[in-house]
Amino acid sequence: MSLPHGTGKEKRVAVFARGADAAAATEAGAALVGGEDLVARVAEAKGIDADVVVATPDMMGLLGRVARILGPKCGSRG
């Protein structure tokens, strides 16, 4: 994430996506990228090491399993 004047802090972004969207997120520098595998890791660990979480619309159905864990970190991209 880049702001015009910056905050002085790096944000760790997790992206729930598949295919080309996952590849684009990795290329853009997301700290964590995955689909079902990332949902399973979040559920197993009961947490996620990220400041911001975004998901593609096709992944939103899977995030219901870990919604309480992700809480306010979760957003969506349309």
N, C-alpha and C positions, 0 to 999 in steps of 0.2 A: 504494500500500500504506500502510495507516495502523496504527500501533501505539499502544497506550494511552499510553505515555510517550515515544514517538518515538525516533528514533536520531540525529536532526539531519541526516540525509542523505536526499536524494530518490532513489528507486529508479526506473530506467527499465524499464518492462515491455513486452515484445513479446508479442503474442497472435496465434496462428495460428488463424483462424476464418473462417467464411463466413456470409453472410446476416445474420440477426437477431443472432447471437452476435457478429459483427464490429461491427455497429452498436452493440451494448451495450458492447463493449470500448472503442470510440472514445468513446462518451458517458461512460464511467467514467474516461477520462483515460489510456488506454494510449498509450505513446510510439510504438509501431509496431503496426499491425494489418493483416493480409492473409492471403491463402490461397496459391494457387499462385504469385502474383506475388511474395510475400514470400519464399517458398522459393527462387525463382529469384534474387532479389536477394542472399540469404544465400550461395547457392552461388557466384554471380559474385564477390562481395566477399570470399569465404572468411572471413566473420565477421559479427558483428551487434553493433550498438551498443545493448546492453540488459544490465541486471543480472539480470533474471529473464525466462524464457520459459515461457509456458503455451500449451496447445493443446487444442482441443475434440477429442473422440474421433474424429470423422470426418476430422480432419486428420493423425492419427498416422501413417497409411500414407505420406503424402507426406514426412514429416519424416525418413524413413529415408535420403533422399538427402543430407541435411545433418546427420545425427546426430553425426558426428565433429566437426563445426564447433561445434554447439550444446553438446555435452558436458554438463556438470553443470548448465547453466542451464535445461534442459528439464524440464517437469513436465506433468501432464495434469489436466484438470478433468472430473469425471464426472457 
